[in-house]
Amino acid sequence: MAGNKRKIIEHSYLQMVGVPLIAMYSNSSSSTMLDTHDHGSLFEICYLKRGSQKYCIGKEEYSLSGGEVFITFPRENHSSGNDPQSRGCLYWFHLDSRCPSLLGLDSESSERLIEHLFAINVRKFKIHDDIAAKLLKAYALFDRGTEIDIIAAKAFLTVFLCELIDAERNIDKPREISDPINRAKTYMDENIKERLNLAEISEMINFSLSHFKLKFKKEIGIPPGEYIMRQKIYDSIKLLSEKSLTYIAYEYNFSSPQHYSKNFKAITGMTPKEYKNKMKSSVDL
């Protein structure tokens, strides 16, 4: 369509460092709808420079405005619902959660960066222009594509990710969490190994169950049940190298080792065995 520009950068050197593509579009008019899809083991991180855009994950809708980022996790089905891709300018890129040398980092740093990305709780939030500038610079350098440009681009994209994680964790979120929801979240974190009951937690903070679910998702960014499951998986990772799957599953009140493994893969993109082997390989290097 005249006036709409779209460019996707895909090269073998990007694949090797866990960035299968980095792309942008600049639309002067609405484009086609995004059908429901997922990206396997890849994160997708979008930055809307200007305009508006809607994304859907399941029945949840997220409306982006200029200056906001949106993150989809590995194997999450998403689309633009019944809406087209709107007027505006969007940058996005993919990150492979299984890459052992993400952006050229050593295996331990790659693993830590991926763990921090999985720990993101608010998938849509505004970032400062100086953070976004790192992504735009990385895109421009990848696009130019000389050897020295690629070295610089990887560095800019690494800094962008670190500042993105810091912005989500330390800047926006504390101002948005009310005292009742913070008490509920703290209780979940402190009792993450237990079989947590959302009705009991909502009663503890004097909310109805439906109001609690609505407020928690609005302030934290994901439903309380999903938050609990993620935290169980993240917290259990430290036991993988020393305990059996059966022990870990029942320690964290999963119904079976199979139930634990299924949720582990849904959240991390790897089975517990694959994750354990990856940790072992990192130590052996």
KOLFIVO-504122 format. One record per atom (N, C-alpha, C): x, y, z. Coordinates in steps of 0.2 Angstrom, whole numbers, plus 5000, padded with zeros to 4 digits. Layout:
% residues N
XYZ/...
//
This chain:
% residues 285
500449945000/500050005000/500450065000/500350114996/500750174995/500750215002/501350235003/501450275010/501550225016/501550165015/501650115020/502350085019/502750085024/503450065023/503550005028/503949955026/504049895031/504749865029/505149855034/505749825032/505949775038/506149715036/506349665041/507049645039/507449645044/508149625043/508249555046/508549515042/508649445044/509349425041/509749405045/510449385042/510749325047/511149285044/511449235048/511749255054/512149315054/512449335060/511949355065/511349375064/510849395069/510649325072/510449275068/510249215070/510749185075/511449185074/511949165078/511949195085/511749255086/511649285092/510949295095/510549245093/509849245096/509349295094/509549335088/509049385086/508849375079/508349325078/508249305071/508049365066/507749415069/507549475065/507449535069/507549595066/507349655069/507049695063/506549725065/506149755059/505749825062/505449855057/505049915058/504549925053/504049955054/503549985049/503350055051/503250095046/502950155046/502350165042/501750165045/501150165041/500850235041/500650255035/500250315034/499550305034/499350235033/498650215033/498650145036/498050125039/498050055042/498250005037/498549955040/498749895036/498349835037/498549775036/498149715037/498149695044/497649655046/497649625053/498249575054/498449565060/498849515062/498449455064/498549395061/498149335062/498549305069/498149265072/498449235078/499049195076/499549205080/500149165079/500649165085/501149125085/501649125091/502349125088/502849135092/503549135089/503949075092/503649025094/504048965097/504448985103/505048975103/505448995109/505749065109/505449105105/505649175104/505249225108/505549275112/505149335114/505049375108/504549415108/504449475104/504349535108/504849585106/504749645110/504649705105/504049745106/503849795101/503949865104/504149905101/504149975103/503750025098/503250055100/502750095096/503050165097/503450185092/503650255092/503150305091/502650295087/502050345087/501450305084/500850335086/500250305083/499950265089/499550215087/499250175091/499250105088/499150055092/499149985090/498749935095/498349885093/498049845098/498349775097/498449745103/498649675103/498249635107/498149565105/497649525109/498049465111/498049445117/498349375120/497749345123/497449285120/496849255122/496349305122/495949315127/495349365128/495549435130/496249435132/496449505134/496649545129/496449615129/496649665124/497149715127/497649735123/498149785125/498149835120/498049905122/498049955117/498649995118/499049995113/499750035114/499650105111/499950155114/500050225112/500750235111/500950295108/501650305106/502050315112/502650285112/503150285118/503050215122/502650175120/502550115124/502850055121/503050005125/503349935123/502749885125/502849835121/502349775122/502849715121/502749665126/503149605126/502749545126/502849495121/502549435121/503049385123/502849335127/503349285129/503349225124/503849175125/503849125120/503249085120/503049065114/502449015113/501749045116/501749115116/501149145117/500749165111/500149145110/499749155104/499549235105/499649275099/499449345100/499249365093/498849415092/498549445086/498449515087/498149545082/497849615083/497049615083/496849555085/496049545085/495749565079/495249595079/494849615073/495049685070/495649715073/495849775071/496449765066/496549815062/497149815057/497749845061/498349835058/498949865060/498749945059/498849985064/498650055063/499150095060/498950155059/499450215057/499950225063/500550235061/501050245065/501750215064/502150215068/502850185067/503050135073/503150075071/503350025076/503949985074/504349975080/504949935079/504849875083/505149815081/505049755085/505649705083/505849665088/506349615086/506149555090/506449495088/506449435092/507049415095/506949385101/507549355105/507449285106/507949245105/507849165106/508049155113/507549125117/507649115124/508149055125/508249015120/508748955120/509448975118/509549035116/510249045113/510749055119/511249015118/511749015123/512249075123/512249115118/512649165117/512249225114/511749245118/511349295116/511649365115/511649395109/511949455108/512749455109/512949395108/513749385109/513949385116/513449385121/513649375128/513949305130/514249295135/514449225137/513849195140/513849125141/513249085142/512949105149/513349125154/513049145160/512649205160/512949255156/512649325156/512049315151/512049275146/511449255142/510849225146/511049185151/510549145155/510249195160/510649245163/510449295167/509949335164/510149365158/509749405154/509049375153/509049315150/508449285149/507949275155/508249255161/507949245167/507549315169/507949365168/507649435170/507049455165/507149435158/506549445154/505949405156/506049335157/505449295160/505149325166/505549355170/505249385176/504849445175/504849475169/504449535168/503749525169/503349565173/502649555175/502249605171/502449665170/502049705166/502249705159/501849685154/502049675147/501949735143/501549785146/501449845142/501649905146/502049945144/502250005149/502650055144/502650115147/502950175143/503750175145/504150195140/504850195142/505050265140/505650295143/505850355141/506150355134/506250415131/506450425124/507250405124/507550415129/508350395129/508450315129/507950285132/507950205132/507750185125/507250215122/507050195115/507550205110/507950265111/508450285106/508950225105/509150185110/509550135110/509350075105/508650065105/508350015100/508450045093/508250105092/508250135086/508950135083/509450155087/510150155085/510350085083/510150035087/510349965085/510049945078/509449965077/509049945071/509449975065/509650045066/509950075060/510650045059/511050025064/511649995063/511649925060/511149885063/511049815059/510849825052/510449875051/510249895044/510849905039/511349945042/511949965038/512349905037/512449865042/512749805042/513449795041/513849845042/514649825041/514849795048/515449765047/515649725053/515649765059/515949825059/515949865065/515249895067/514849895062/514149915064/513749865068/513949795066/513549745070/513849735077/514449755078/514749745085/514449805089/514349865086/514049915090/513249905091/512949875086/512249865086/512049815092/512449765092/512349715098/512449745105/512949795105/513049825112/512449875113/512149905108/511549955109/510949915111/510849855108/510249815109/510349785116/510949765118/511049735125/510849795130/511049855129/510949905134/510249925134/509849925128/509149935128/508749885132/508949815132/508649765136/508749775143/509349795145/509449805152/509049865155/509049915151/508649975153/507949965153/507749925148/507049905148/506849865154/507249815156/507049775162/507049815168/507549865169/507649905174/507049955175/506749975169/506150025169/505549985171/505449925169/504849885171/504949875179/505449855181/505549835188/505549885193/505949945192/506049995197/505750055196/505450075190/505250145189/504450145189/504150115185/503450115184/503050075189/503250015190/502749975194/502649995201/503150015205/502950035212/502450085213/502450135208/501950195209/501250165208/501150105204/500550085202/500250035207/500550005211/500349955215/500049975222/499349965223/499049985229/499249945235/499149965241/499349935247/498949865247/498349855246/498049785246/498349735241/498449765235/498749715230/499449705232/499849745235/500549735237/500549685242/500049685247/500049645252/499849575250/499449565245/499249505242/499849475238/500249515234/500849495231/501349475235/501449505241/501949495246/501849425249/501149415250/500949345253/501149295248/500949305242/501049255237/501849235237/502249285236/502949275236/503249235242/502949255248/503249225254/502949155255/502449135251/502149065252/502149035246/502549045241/502549025234/502548945234/502848915239/502848835239/502148805241/501748845243/501048825246/500548815240/500048785242/499448785237/499048845238/499148895235/498848965236/498148965233/497648995237/496948995235/496749065234/496549085228/496449155226/495849185230/495349135232/494749165236/494949185243/495449145246/495649155252/496149225252/496549225247/496949285247/496549355246/496049345242/495549405241/495149425247/494949375251/494649385257/495149415262/495749395262/496249425267/496349495266/496249525260/496349595259/495649635258/495149595260/494449625260/494149645253/494349605248/494149615241/493649555239/493249565235/492849505232/493349475227/493249405225/493749375221/493749405214/493149425211/493149455205/493549525205/493449565210/493749625211/494549615212/494749565216/495449555217/495749535210/495449495206/495749475200/495849535195/495349575195/495349635190/495849685193/495849695199/496349745202/497049715201/497149655202/497849625202/498149635195/497749615190/497949615183/498049685181/497649735183/497749805181/498349835184/498549815190/499149845193/499749805192/499749735192/500349695191/500449685183/499949675179/500049665172/499849595170/499749555174/499549485173/499049455178/498649405176/498149385181/498549355187/498249355193/498549325199/498749245198/498349215195/498449135194/499149135190/499149175185/499749165180/500349195184/500249245188/500849265192/501149215197/500649175200/500849125205/501249075201/500949045196/501248995192/501949015190/502049075187/502749105185/503249105191/502949125197/503449135203/503649065205/503149015205/503348945207/503848915202/503848925196/504348905191/504948935192/504949005193/505649045194/505949025200/505549015206/505848995212/506148925212/505848885208/506048815209/506648795205/506848845200/507448835196/508048815200/508148855206/508748845210/508848775212/508248735212/508348665215/508448615209/508448635203/508548585198/509148545198/509648575200/510348545200/510448495206/509948495211/510148455217/509548405219/508948425216/508348385218/508048355212/507648295213/507248265208/506648305206/506448285200/505848325198/505248305202/505148245204/504648225209/504648265215/505248275218/505348315224/505148385223/505348415218/505248485216/504448495215/504148445211/503448455210/503048455216/503148415221/502748405227/502948465232/503548485231/503848535236/503448605234/503248615228/502948675226/502148655224/501948605227/501248585227/500948585220/501348555215/501048535209/500748465210/500248445205/499848385206/500248325204/500848335200/501248275198/501848305195/502348265194/502948295190/502848315183/502348275180/502148295173/501848365173/501448375178/501048445178/501648495179/502148485183/502648535184/503048545178/503248485174/503548495168/503248535163/502548515162/502148555157/502148625158/502048645165/502048725166/502748755165/503248715167/503948735166/504048755159/503948705155/504048715147/503648775145/503048785147/502548835145/502848905146/503148905152/503448975154/504148985152/504548935152/505248945150/505448935143/505048895140/505148865133/505548805133/505748775138/506148715139/505848675144/506048605143/505848565148/506348565154/506148545160/506648545166/507348515164/507248455160/507948425158/508348465154/508048495149/508348545144/508648595148/508348625153/508548685156/509148665161/509048605164/509648575168/510248565164/510148535158/510748525154/511048585152/510648635150/510948705148/511348735154/511048725160/511448755166/512148715167/512148645166/512748605167/513248625161/512948635155/513448655150/513748725151/513448765154/513648835156/514248825161/514148785166/514648775171/515248745168/515148695163/515748655161/516148695156/515848755153/516248795149/516848835152/
//
